[in-house]
Amino acid sequence: MAVPGDNVIRFPEGVRGLTADFDRPQTLVRARDLMTQRLRAAFGSLLPQLEEELLTQGDVATGRAQRELFYGTRELIHDKALPLESFLAGEWLDLFEQRLRPGDKAKAPRAIGDADELQLLDFGAMDQELAVKAIASRLRSGCDDGLFGAGYRLAFLSGQTGNSWLVEDLIAQSLDKAFVAAGVAGMAQVELLHAIERHVVEAFGPTIQDLNTFLIDRGVLPKLRRSYSASAADKKQSIEAERVGDAADLFALLQKLVAAQPADGRAAAVGPPMVDGHGDPAAGMYRQGGLPGSMAVPMEQVMSSLYSLQTAVPVHATGPVAGNVLREFRASDTGQGLGHLHAVTVDIVATLFDFIFDDASVADPIKALVARLQIPVLKVAMLDNSFFSSKAHPARRLLDGISRAAVRCGPRAGHDDPLYARISEVVDRLQNEFKQDTSLFDVLCVELDAFLDGQEAAADACAVEAAPLVAEQERRDLATLAADQVLTGWLSMPLPPAVSDLLHHEWRTLLIRHHLTGDDSAWGVAMSTIGDLVASVQPQPDAKSRKRLATSLPTLVRRIYEGLDNLNVAEDRRLALVDQLFALHAAVLRGAAPLMTNAEPTTLAAEPVSTELTSERIEYGDSCLERIFLSPGALLPPSAGSDHAQSLVAKLRRGDWLEFANAETGPLRYRLSWISPQRGILLLTNPQSPKAISVSPEALALQIERGEASVVTVEPMFDRAVHRALENLKAA
């Protein structure tokens, strides 16, 4: 008996389907509408979960850009939840109708061509396309049988043949188009697609099952079955194939970069890749790399040679980066005998490490440690090309963790620094233990993340202790500002020296105290006393007014005495003030005009001074708080860099790192742990230091403008290397 060419068991035409021809269009429409409702409901149920995950990711993100991406994306889908559900339903209907007319397919995307075309390549669009493919791939791996049945049944109803309906592609494209229609674009769209990928099977798997149940109940191919069920090994192989396909684009771009470089010692030139009949790199096929007439070196021999190099590097090498050992390996007999794909992988990894070694933001001691990871990273890349494109790869996650630790170490990381020591331990273990099992990277990721989380917890604990001091000082600053604002009006009037002296000193202190205690009644009494005092030293033109003043003076003097008592003013100072006021009042009661020395209006604030920073030290327990603020009366003259510096300060968020110049110890790095809600005072801590720093936004902007402080970039070093490589490729 002949075996069918496909994987479907053939049935007699009389029993293939019980749905009459005139019922097919109606059944197809009802199936379409059922999927529309189910997809919309499943998507609506998934959105709150995505919001929670984005919030959690934002809370633990180490970089400002990442936190803004996660928080902003969460707010976006929260505000657009209902429109997104509607757009998903509409896009599904449109794609469904297009699928009924297979002849109306959109023009297929043109393949990437030469280097000139690469200059116009939108890498964001590539990320988006890969994310859509990943959703479809995850559905295929998790709902394989259900998708098979749904595809064949929809094809049967629409009069098409075989499994021509790829339902998983329709779902993935509907999600992508729904975000576009709702105005969710860029990295937010890519991040949401990746988030959906993680849950797409549990979210939309029941929907696919409901579609099959609906069609079977209506007699559409009720006995359809496959001639086999995909085994676990087959599914795993399918997943791996998808991962290789997703990574192929980025791998191909990086390959073009190293192929275009001259053979000047920085990169070994390699020939064009082998391609299959479709013009794609033939994954897994070797081509002669450098030894004409011989076969490519077997993988086992390559791994053995790399392991020998890996263990030959001194474990505790901490000096300057000696060079790129991958270049040396590439020039060796084994390196020259590599198959093409492996040779290209070596060149790509070597090029990326070149970019890391040239990265000025990475401290030299950290570069020396990272240099010892060249062989382990190369082995990972040769075993799995998805390493280049997947940030979730354990080796990439470990490199990201090392980057996080490197940010905290600063440019002068010492060997006694706990962070440096922990990175060194990670590198030692990889160098000694890693052969081919990447699970070691997972283990080290968990350990390093736990250590870094502990460091952040220590910094937060320091902030918890220092924050009350910052808040208290902020309250004092606000109280001082409030007192100065009300006194400025009175002090702008011509007053006797004794009165202006009292208001400048004791009464200003009294107002600040009442503001701090929140005693509105006492504040009101102090304010009315100022008015009565100023009125009491004004000339009285007639006997009636002088008599009225004499009657009110005892009450005024009593309130002044109470204010001085409240402040515990020294006896000699009290007597001097009282004597001066008595002489003033006696002169007024006699009809004489008191002497006004400040004929020109004055204000409480001193004359503007050149912009200067002031700092003070507050001890608390075994720690201290250094306050940095602008000197009183300081001016902030406009400059070309002031707006930019103020903008940088305004964008700072909790978890960002800043570096401060220090002539004695070298640059110091501190983490932003808290921002006061009243005046925006920034509290900075470092788990390695007992000192916390509070700095006003204006003072920090001035430090940034002067080059005394800077915001530290926290983008992972490997990501920076990839981005620089792609930028070089586009500019080539």
Protein Blocks (a to p, Z undefined) as FASTA:
>chain_A
ZZdfblcdcddfklmpacdfklmmmmmmmmmmmmmmmmmmmmmmmmmmmmmmmmmmmmmp
mbfklmmmmmmmmmmmmmmmmmmmmmmmmmmmmmmmmmmmmmlpccdddddddfklmmmp
cfklmmmmmmmmmmmmmmmmmmmmmmmmmmmmmmmmnopacjkbcfklmmmmmmmmmmmm
nopghjllmmmmmmmmmmmmmmmmmmmmmmmmmmmmnopaklgccfbdcdfklmmmmmmm
mmmmmmmmmmmmmmmmmmmpccehjaccdddddddfkopacehiacdfklghiacddfkl
mmmmmmmmmmmpcfklcbdcfbjfklmmmmmmklmmpcfklmmmmmmmmmmmmmmmmmmk
bcfklmmmmmmmmmmmmmmmmmomklmmmmkbmklmmmmmmmmmmmmnommlcfklmklm
mmmmmmmmmmmmmmklmklmmmmmmmmmmmmmmmmmmmmmmmmmmmmmmmmmmmmmmmmm
mmmmmmmmmmmpccdfklmmmmmmmmmmmmmmmmmnopaklmmmmmmmmmmmmmmmgccf
bfklmmmmmmmmmmmmmmmmmmmmmnopafklmmmmmmmmmmmmmmmmnopacddfblba
cdfbdcddddddddddddehjbccddddddehiacdddfklmmmmmmmmmpcehiacddd
dfknopaddddfbdcfklopacdddfkbcbdcdddfklmmmmmmnopaccddfbdfklmm
mmmmmmmmmmZZ
